[in-house]
Amino acid sequence: MAAALAELTAAHDGIVTALGEVLVTTADFHDGLGQASDPYTARRLRYLADEHLRVLRSDLTHTRDALADRHAPHPGRSTCTEEVPATERERSAVCACPPPPRTLPAPPPPVAAGLRR
């Protein structure tokens, strides 16, 4: 979870940063439209980018840092028996084991060169 939150909160290329850039770019676009409501919309978008995203980024960063400091297994995870009951849809939800390695599909049979009669 810490890694997923790091993707959200990365300062240069995180998702929250990208969302802030989209909001500011959209605000800049609205500044140039010229209708009476456009400056209000631009200010509102900048406010969302500056205030709300700052709080969101701060909270997510704090949560990420707290999770990164933990090294105990999740208490809700059971010991893996490497067998999935028929009633369970996803093994990853309860099994801490890594997924099995992916196998490549068998290559198609060779095709004879040239035309047949």
Backbone as JSON Lines, residues from 0, in Angstrom:
{"i":0,"aa":"M","n":[0.82,-1.2,0.0],"ca":[0.0,0.0,0.0],"c":[0.86,1.25,0.0]}
{"i":1,"aa":"A","n":[1.99,1.18,0.68],"ca":[2.88,2.35,0.71],"c":[3.34,2.7,-0.7]}
{"i":2,"aa":"A","n":[3.65,1.68,-1.5],"ca":[4.09,1.93,-2.88],"c":[2.98,2.56,-3.71]}
{"i":3,"aa":"A","n":[1.76,2.09,-3.53],"ca":[0.63,2.67,-4.27],"c":[0.41,4.12,-3.87]}
{"i":4,"aa":"L","n":[0.52,4.41,-2.58],"ca":[0.37,5.79,-2.12],"c":[1.52,6.66,-2.6]}
{"i":5,"aa":"A","n":[2.71,6.08,-2.74],"ca":[3.85,6.83,-3.26],"c":[3.59,7.27,-4.7]}
{"i":6,"aa":"E","n":[2.93,6.43,-5.48],"ca":[2.58,6.81,-6.84],"c":[1.59,7.97,-6.85]}
{"i":7,"aa":"L","n":[0.71,8.0,-5.89],"ca":[-0.25,9.1,-5.8],"c":[0.42,10.4,-5.41]}
{"i":8,"aa":"T","n":[1.37,10.34,-4.47],"ca":[1.89,11.55,-3.84],"c":[3.26,11.99,-4.33]}
{"i":9,"aa":"A","n":[3.84,11.32,-5.31],"ca":[5.17,11.7,-5.8],"c":[5.17,13.17,-6.21]}
{"i":10,"aa":"A","n":[6.18,13.9,-5.78],"ca":[6.21,15.35,-5.98],"c":[6.29,15.76,-7.45]}
{"i":11,"aa":"H","n":[7.02,15.01,-8.27],"ca":[7.22,15.44,-9.66],"c":[6.3,14.75,-10.65]}
{"i":12,"aa":"D","n":[5.96,13.49,-10.4],"ca":[5.16,12.78,-11.39],"c":[4.04,11.97,-10.75]}
{"i":13,"aa":"G","n":[3.6,12.37,-9.59],"ca":[2.51,11.67,-8.92],"c":[1.16,12.04,-9.5]}
{"i":14,"aa":"I","n":[0.19,11.24,-9.18],"ca":[-1.15,11.45,-9.71],"c":[-1.78,12.72,-9.15]}
{"i":15,"aa":"V","n":[-1.56,13.0,-7.88],"ca":[-2.12,14.23,-7.29],"c":[-1.47,15.45,-7.92]}
{"i":16,"aa":"T","n":[-0.17,15.39,-8.17],"ca":[0.52,16.49,-8.85],"c":[-0.03,16.7,-10.25]}
{"i":17,"aa":"A","n":[-0.24,15.61,-10.97],"ca":[-0.8,15.7,-12.33],"c":[-2.21,16.3,-12.3]}
{"i":18,"aa":"L","n":[-3.0,15.89,-11.32],"ca":[-4.35,16.45,-11.19],"c":[-4.28,17.95,-10.93]}
{"i":19,"aa":"G","n":[-3.36,18.38,-10.08],"ca":[-3.18,19.81,-9.82],"c":[-2.8,20.56,-11.08]}
{"i":20,"aa":"E","n":[-1.92,19.97,-11.89],"ca":[-1.52,20.61,-13.14],"c":[-2.71,20.73,-14.1]}
{"i":21,"aa":"V","n":[-3.55,19.72,-14.15],"ca":[-4.74,19.77,-15.0],"c":[-5.68,20.88,-14.52]}
{"i":22,"aa":"L","n":[-5.87,20.99,-13.21],"ca":[-6.75,22.03,-12.68],"c":[-6.22,23.43,-13.0]}
{"i":23,"aa":"V","n":[-4.92,23.64,-12.83],"ca":[-4.33,24.95,-13.11],"c":[-4.39,25.26,-14.6]}
{"i":24,"aa":"T","n":[-4.12,24.28,-15.44],"ca":[-4.19,24.48,-16.89],"c":[-5.62,24.81,-17.31]}
{"i":25,"aa":"T","n":[-6.58,24.12,-16.71],"ca":[-7.99,24.41,-17.02],"c":[-8.37,25.8,-16.54]}
{"i":26,"aa":"A","n":[-7.83,26.21,-15.39],"ca":[-8.08,27.57,-14.89],"c":[-7.5,28.6,-15.85]}
{"i":27,"aa":"D","n":[-6.28,28.36,-16.33],"ca":[-5.68,29.28,-17.3],"c":[-6.53,29.37,-18.57]}
{"i":28,"aa":"F","n":[-7.07,28.25,-19.0],"ca":[-7.93,28.22,-20.18],"c":[-9.18,29.07,-19.95]}
{"i":29,"aa":"H","n":[-9.79,28.93,-18.76],"ca":[-11.0,29.69,-18.46],"c":[-10.72,31.19,-18.38]}
{"i":30,"aa":"D","n":[-9.5,31.57,-17.95],"ca":[-9.17,33.0,-17.89],"c":[-9.26,33.66,-19.26]}
{"i":31,"aa":"G","n":[-9.0,32.91,-20.31],"ca":[-9.0,33.49,-21.64],"c":[-10.31,33.4,-22.39]}
{"i":32,"aa":"L","n":[-11.34,32.83,-21.79],"ca":[-12.6,32.64,-22.52],"c":[-13.42,33.91,-22.65]}
{"i":33,"aa":"G","n":[-13.45,34.75,-21.65],"ca":[-14.11,36.05,-21.78],"c":[-15.54,36.16,-21.33]}
{"i":34,"aa":"Q","n":[-16.19,35.1,-20.87],"ca":[-17.55,35.25,-20.35],"c":[-17.48,35.68,-18.88]}
{"i":35,"aa":"A","n":[-18.59,36.2,-18.39],"ca":[-18.62,36.75,-17.02],"c":[-18.33,35.7,-15.95]}
{"i":36,"aa":"S","n":[-18.74,34.46,-16.16],"ca":[-18.53,33.42,-15.14],"c":[-17.14,32.78,-15.22]}
{"i":37,"aa":"D","n":[-16.4,33.04,-16.27],"ca":[-15.11,32.38,-16.46],"c":[-14.06,32.72,-15.4]}
{"i":38,"aa":"P","n":[-13.93,33.99,-14.99],"ca":[-12.95,34.27,-13.93],"c":[-13.29,33.56,-12.61]}
{"i":39,"aa":"Y","n":[-14.58,33.47,-12.3],"ca":[-14.97,32.74,-11.09],"c":[-14.57,31.27,-11.2]}
{"i":40,"aa":"T","n":[-14.84,30.66,-12.36],"ca":[-14.5,29.26,-12.57],"c":[-12.99,29.07,-12.46]}
{"i":41,"aa":"A","n":[-12.22,29.98,-13.02],"ca":[-10.76,29.88,-12.96],"c":[-10.27,29.99,-11.51]}
{"i":42,"aa":"R","n":[-10.83,30.94,-10.75],"ca":[-10.44,31.07,-9.33],"c":[-10.8,29.83,-8.54]}
{"i":43,"aa":"R","n":[-11.97,29.28,-8.81],"ca":[-12.42,28.07,-8.1],"c":[-11.49,26.89,-8.41]}
{"i":44,"aa":"L","n":[-11.11,26.72,-9.66],"ca":[-10.2,25.64,-10.03],"c":[-8.83,25.81,-9.36]}
{"i":45,"aa":"R","n":[-8.33,27.03,-9.31],"ca":[-7.04,27.28,-8.64],"c":[-7.16,27.01,-7.14]}
{"i":46,"aa":"Y","n":[-8.28,27.39,-6.56],"ca":[-8.5,27.11,-5.14],"c":[-8.49,25.61,-4.88]}
{"i":47,"aa":"L","n":[-9.16,24.85,-5.72],"ca":[-9.16,23.38,-5.57],"c":[-7.74,22.83,-5.67]}
{"i":48,"aa":"A","n":[-6.98,23.34,-6.64],"ca":[-5.61,22.86,-6.83],"c":[-4.71,23.26,-5.66]}
{"i":49,"aa":"D","n":[-4.85,24.49,-5.19],"ca":[-3.95,24.99,-4.14],"c":[-4.32,24.5,-2.75]}
{"i":50,"aa":"E","n":[-5.59,24.53,-2.43],"ca":[-6.0,24.21,-1.05],"c":[-6.39,22.75,-0.85]}
{"i":51,"aa":"H","n":[-7.35,22.29,-1.61],"ca":[-7.86,20.93,-1.39],"c":[-6.81,19.86,-1.74]}
{"i":52,"aa":"L","n":[-6.13,20.04,-2.85],"ca":[-5.12,19.04,-3.2],"c":[-3.93,19.08,-2.24]}
{"i":53,"aa":"R","n":[-3.62,20.25,-1.71],"ca":[-2.53,20.34,-0.72],"c":[-2.87,19.52,0.51]}
{"i":54,"aa":"V","n":[-4.1,19.64,1.0],"ca":[-4.54,18.88,2.17],"c":[-4.57,17.39,1.84]}
{"i":55,"aa":"L","n":[-5.1,17.05,0.68],"ca":[-5.16,15.64,0.27],"c":[-3.76,15.05,0.16]}
{"i":56,"aa":"R","n":[-2.85,15.76,-0.5],"ca":[-1.47,15.27,-0.64],"c":[-0.81,15.1,0.72]}
{"i":57,"aa":"S","n":[-1.03,16.05,1.6],"ca":[-0.44,15.98,2.94],"c":[-0.95,14.76,3.71]}
{"i":58,"aa":"D","n":[-2.25,14.53,3.68],"ca":[-2.83,13.38,4.39],"c":[-2.35,12.07,3.8]}
{"i":59,"aa":"L","n":[-2.33,11.97,2.48],"ca":[-1.89,10.74,1.83],"c":[-0.4,10.48,2.07]}
{"i":60,"aa":"T","n":[0.4,11.54,2.08],"ca":[1.83,11.39,2.35],"c":[2.05,10.9,3.77]}
{"i":61,"aa":"H","n":[1.32,11.45,4.72],"ca":[1.43,11.01,6.12],"c":[1.04,9.54,6.24]}
{"i":62,"aa":"T","n":[-0.03,9.14,5.59],"ca":[-0.46,7.74,5.63],"c":[0.57,6.84,4.98]}
{"i":63,"aa":"R","n":[1.11,7.27,3.84],"ca":[2.15,6.5,3.15],"c":[3.36,6.3,4.06]}
{"i":64,"aa":"D","n":[3.8,7.37,4.71],"ca":[4.97,7.27,5.59],"c":[4.71,6.34,6.77]}
{"i":65,"aa":"A","n":[3.5,6.4,7.32],"ca":[3.17,5.51,8.44],"c":[3.16,4.05,8.0]}
{"i":66,"aa":"L","n":[2.63,3.78,6.81],"ca":[2.61,2.41,6.3],"c":[4.01,1.92,5.94]}
{"i":67,"aa":"A","n":[4.85,2.8,5.44],"ca":[6.2,2.4,5.04],"c":[7.03,1.98,6.24]}
{"i":68,"aa":"D","n":[6.7,2.49,7.42],"ca":[7.44,2.14,8.64],"c":[7.0,0.82,9.24]}
{"i":69,"aa":"R","n":[5.91,0.25,8.76],"ca":[5.42,-1.02,9.3],"c":[6.02,-2.18,8.53]}
{"i":70,"aa":"H","n":[6.38,-3.22,9.27],"ca":[6.97,-4.38,8.61],"c":[6.33,-5.68,9.08]}
{"i":71,"aa":"A","n":[5.18,-5.6,9.71],"ca":[4.48,-6.79,10.18],"c":[3.48,-7.23,9.12]}
{"i":72,"aa":"P","n":[3.21,-8.52,9.04],"ca":[2.2,-8.98,8.08],"c":[0.81,-8.48,8.47]}
{"i":73,"aa":"H","n":[-0.04,-8.34,7.49],"ca":[-1.41,-7.88,7.73],"c":[-2.14,-8.93,8.57]}
{"i":74,"aa":"P","n":[-2.82,-8.52,9.64],"ca":[-3.49,-9.5,10.51],"c":[-4.66,-10.21,9.85]}
{"i":75,"aa":"G","n":[-5.2,-9.67,8.77],"ca":[-6.33,-10.31,8.1],"c":[-5.92,-11.37,7.1]}
{"i":76,"aa":"R","n":[-4.64,-11.49,6.84],"ca":[-4.18,-12.48,5.87],"c":[-3.95,-13.81,6.56]}
{"i":77,"aa":"S","n":[-4.4,-14.86,5.92],"ca":[-4.21,-16.2,6.47],"c":[-2.94,-16.81,5.9]}
{"i":78,"aa":"T","n":[-2.49,-17.86,6.54],"ca":[-1.35,-18.59,6.02],"c":[-1.75,-19.26,4.72]}
{"i":79,"aa":"C","n":[-0.89,-19.16,3.74],"ca":[-1.23,-19.67,2.42],"c":[-1.03,-21.18,2.35]}
{"i":80,"aa":"T","n":[-2.04,-21.86,1.87],"ca":[-1.95,-23.31,1.64],"c":[-1.74,-23.59,0.15]}
{"i":81,"aa":"E","n":[-1.7,-22.52,-0.65],"ca":[-1.55,-22.59,-2.09],"c":[-2.69,-23.32,-2.77]}
{"i":82,"aa":"E","n":[-3.83,-23.45,-2.09],"ca":[-5.02,-24.03,-2.68],"c":[-6.16,-23.04,-2.53]}
{"i":83,"aa":"V","n":[-6.91,-22.86,-3.57],"ca":[-8.01,-21.91,-3.57],"c":[-9.32,-22.67,-3.49]}
{"i":84,"aa":"P","n":[-10.14,-22.36,-2.47],"ca":[-11.44,-23.02,-2.4],"c":[-12.3,-22.64,-3.6]}
{"i":85,"aa":"A","n":[-13.23,-23.5,-3.95],"ca":[-14.09,-23.26,-5.11],"c":[-14.96,-22.03,-4.92]}
{"i":86,"aa":"T","n":[-15.21,-21.63,-3.68],"ca":[-16.07,-20.47,-3.43],"c":[-15.3,-19.16,-3.45]}
{"i":87,"aa":"E","n":[-14.0,-19.21,-3.58],"ca":[-13.19,-18.0,-3.55],"c":[-12.86,-17.55,-4.97]}
{"i":88,"aa":"R","n":[-13.08,-16.25,-5.23],"ca":[-12.85,-15.73,-6.58],"c":[-11.4,-15.37,-6.83]}
{"i":89,"aa":"E","n":[-10.73,-14.81,-5.82],"ca":[-9.36,-14.37,-6.02],"c":[-8.48,-14.84,-4.89]}
{"i":90,"aa":"R","n":[-7.42,-15.51,-5.23],"ca":[-6.5,-15.99,-4.22],"c":[-5.75,-14.83,-3.58]}
{"i":91,"aa":"S","n":[-5.47,-13.79,-4.32],"ca":[-4.67,-12.68,-3.79],"c":[-5.35,-11.96,-2.64]}
{"i":92,"aa":"A","n":[-6.66,-12.11,-2.49],"ca":[-7.36,-11.41,-1.42],"c":[-7.02,-11.98,-0.04]}
{"i":93,"aa":"V","n":[-6.68,-13.24,0.05],"ca":[-6.39,-13.83,1.35],"c":[-5.03,-14.51,1.41]}
{"i":94,"aa":"C","n":[-4.39,-14.71,0.3],"ca":[-3.13,-15.44,0.25],"c":[-1.96,-14.48,0.11]}
{"i":95,"aa":"A","n":[-0.98,-14.61,0.96],"ca":[0.19,-13.73,0.92],"c":[1.25,-14.22,-0.06]}
{"i":96,"aa":"C","n":[1.05,-15.36,-0.67],"ca":[2.03,-15.9,-1.61],"c":[2.08,-15.05,-2.87]}
{"i":97,"aa":"P","n":[3.25,-14.98,-3.5],"ca":[3.29,-14.3,-4.8],"c":[2.53,-15.11,-5.83]}
{"i":98,"aa":"P","n":[2.04,-14.47,-6.86],"ca":[1.3,-15.21,-7.88],"c":[2.24,-16.18,-8.59]}
{"i":99,"aa":"P","n":[1.69,-17.26,-9.14],"ca":[2.54,-18.21,-9.85],"c":[3.13,-17.55,-11.09]}
{"i":100,"aa":"P","n":[4.3,-18.01,-11.56],"ca":[4.89,-17.4,-12.75],"c":[4.01,-17.59,-13.97]}
{"i":101,"aa":"R","n":[4.01,-16.61,-14.82],"ca":[3.21,-16.68,-16.04],"c":[3.9,-17.62,-17.02]}
{"i":102,"aa":"T","n":[3.11,-18.44,-17.65],"ca":[3.66,-19.32,-18.67],"c":[3.27,-18.77,-20.03]}
{"i":103,"aa":"L","n":[4.18,-18.88,-20.96],"ca":[3.91,-18.41,-22.31],"c":[3.07,-19.44,-23.05]}
{"i":104,"aa":"P","n":[2.16,-19.0,-23.89],"ca":[1.36,-19.96,-24.65],"c":[2.25,-20.74,-25.61]}
{"i":105,"aa":"A","n":[1.83,-21.94,-25.93],"ca":[2.59,-22.78,-26.86],"c":[2.61,-22.12,-28.23]}
{"i":106,"aa":"P","n":[3.76,-22.16,-28.9],"ca":[3.82,-21.53,-30.23],"c":[2.97,-22.31,-31.22]}
{"i":107,"aa":"P","n":[2.47,-21.66,-32.25],"ca":[1.66,-22.36,-33.25],"c":[2.54,-23.36,-34.0]}
{"i":108,"aa":"P","n":[1.92,-24.39,-34.55],"ca":[2.72,-25.37,-35.3],"c":[3.33,-24.71,-36.52]}
{"i":109,"aa":"P","n":[4.49,-25.21,-36.94],"ca":[5.15,-24.61,-38.1],"c":[4.31,-24.79,-39.36]}
{"i":110,"aa":"V","n":[4.37,-23.81,-40.22],"ca":[3.63,-23.83,-41.47],"c":[4.61,-24.19,-42.59]}
{"i":111,"aa":"A","n":[4.21,-25.1,-43.44],"ca":[5.07,-25.5,-44.56],"c":[5.22,-24.34,-45.54]}
{"i":112,"aa":"A","n":[6.43,-24.15,-46.02],"ca":[6.68,-23.1,-46.98],"c":[6.21,-23.53,-48.37]}
{"i":113,"aa":"G","n":[5.64,-22.65,-49.1],"ca":[5.22,-22.94,-50.46],"c":[3.78,-23.44,-50.53]}
{"i":114,"aa":"L","n":[3.23,-23.51,-51.69],"ca":[1.86,-23.94,-51.91],"c":[1.8,-25.45,-52.04]}
{"i":115,"aa":"R","n":[0.71,-26.03,-51.64],"ca":[0.49,-27.48,-51.79],"c":[-0.46,-27.7,-52.95]}
{"i":116,"aa":"R","n":[-0.33,-28.87,-53.58],"ca":[-1.23,-29.22,-54.67],"c":[-2.19,-30.27,-54.26]}
